[in-house]
Each structure stands twice: as structure tokens, then as C-alpha cells.
Amino acid sequence: VEILKQIAQHLINGDEEEVEQLTRQAVDQGLPGRQVLDDGLIAGMNVVGEQFRNHEMFLPDVLLAARAMHVSMAILKPRLLEEDVPSRGKVVLGTVEGDQHDIGKNLVSIMLQGAGFDVIDLGYNVPADKFIAAARENNAPLIGMSALLTTTMPAMQRVITRLKEEGLAGAVRTIIGGAPVSADFARQIGADAYARDAAHAVDQVKTLMGVA
Ligand code: B1M
């Protein structure tokens, strides 16, 4: 459908107003929310993720696209809930205790939502036990953690230790990311996955959740 292609293209361009207006138009035309999400927003965001990964697009433009996606998702959300679209799975997400950096985490959150995951975003400065409680309450099989400070990296380890202590180690898996974090560090603390950027985070989460 032409309008969905336009939504995707304007999303790639980071044109928030156009995306918002076209989303309303698509919904008014009676297009299912899921189709607008999949063939408009997600299709566009996939291109953004790909270009970002290949260094053909840079952070400010990714943030613009992310914001456009956010606005459009707000319009679609009631439709999607009505349509009762099954989520691809729940992910508890947050920046670890002591750390206030949330721009990267927000990007990961939006990309995961864009890919159809249900994100329980706990914000930043999240204590270990809050991650655990949220995973329990929501029956979420995955916890995603972000850290931007070398001094807050040990807080990731603490969450994994607490998961083991609570007997949830197998049932709730973990993915970590953030500038100072590495695949080596992930292995060292027993995290199940590491992603260097939001696009890779989506790939990793899909793999962990078994949804290709
Ligand atoms: Co801060 N800061 N900061 N800061 N800050 C850094 C991180 C720093 C590297 C700057 C520097 O000195 N060069 C440095 C850390 C040094 C270190 O620990 N080695 C630093 C410092 C020291 C501090 C303070 C201590 C400064 C002070 O007060 N003296 C202080 C700490 C506050 C605290 O957290 N307790 C502080 C404060 C701040 C601001 C509040 C001003 C602001 C944050 C605003 C906000 O987030 N709402 C800020 C900012 C903006 C930065 C820099 C400039 C940019 C970070 C950012 O948003 N990048 C940063 C320097 C830098 O990184 N170049 C710096 C963009 C973002 C999209 O990238 O977060 O890496 P990033 O996320 C990427 C990937 O890492 C990955 O995907 C994202 C998108 O591709 N990813 C994941 C992230 N999380 C993931 C999770 C996943 C998977 C992938 O799975 C779950």
C-alpha cells in the first residue's frame, strides 16, 4: 500500500509530523494497526537500523526516527490492543543502579517495541531487585540492562547473582549493552547475550526469544 511506503520513508527521514499525519490517515482509511506497524514503521525502522549499523546514518537522525516512531506508536497503540495482536514476548529493560544514562536504553526500547516486543521499561538507576521483581510480576523471560559508566558495570553482575539466588537463572535470561560493556564482560558475568547497538540488540533478543 502506497501510504505505508510513505510512512516508512518519512520515518527514515525522521519527519515526525509527516509520520504522525500519515499514520492517522492510514488508520482512518481502515488499515489494520498491525499492518501500519509492520509495513510502515517497522519496515522504516529496519532500514534505519541497517544504515546505522553500516555507519550510513548517525545518531541524531536515528533519534529523530525514533521520536517519529514513538509518536506514531502512540496513535497505533489503542488499535493494536483492540486487535489483540500477540506480543512476540516481554522484555524488562532498564539502566542499572547508579547510572542515569538512558538515551541508548531508550533507543533499544523503541527498536524492541518496533520489532513487536512488549517492553517493560523501568527507566534508569534501577536497583537489582527491581529488575527481578518486574520480571517476576510480568512473567518476563528476559531482562535487558544498560550501563554507560565503568563504575556501574558491576551492578549488572549483581542482577545476575540475584537471579541465581532467587532460582530464576534458567527461566529469566539476560542481555547487556552500553558503551563500556563488551562481549567478554558479558561472558565473565554470565549474561546470556551482549549487543553493541540497538539494531544488534533486536537481533539478539529475537534469538534469545526464539522468534526469528
Ligand atoms: Co555521561 N558519561 N556522565 N552524561 N555521558 C559518558 C558515558 C562518558 C563516557 C563521557 C566521558 O567522560 N567521555 C563518561 C563515562 C566514563 C566511564 O565511566 N568510563 C561519563 C561520565 C563520567 C558522566 C558523569 C559521571 C559526569 C559527572 O557528573 N561528573 C555523570 C554520571 C551520572 C550518572 O549516571 N550517575 C554523567 C552524566 C551525563 C548526563 C546526565 C549529562 C548525560 C546523560 C543524559 C541521559 O542519558 N539522559 C550524559 C551523556 C549524554 C554522556 C555521553 C556524552 C553520551 C551518552 C549517550 O547517550 N550516547 C557519554 C559519552 C559517550 O558515550 N560518547 C557520557 C548515545 C547513546 C545512543 O549511545 O548509550 O552507548 P549508548 O547506547 C548505544 C549502545 O551502547 C547500545 O545501543 C545504544 C544505541 O546503539 N546499548 C545497548 C546501550 N544500552 C544497551 C542495552 C542493550 C543493548 C545495547 O541491551 C539491553
Residues whose N, C-alpha, C, O or C-beta is under 5 A from the ligand:
A	BS01	B1M	G98 D99 Q100 H101 D102 I103 G104 K105 L107 V108 G144 M145 S146 L148 L149 T150 T151 I175 I176 G177 G178 A179 A195 R196 D197 A198 A201
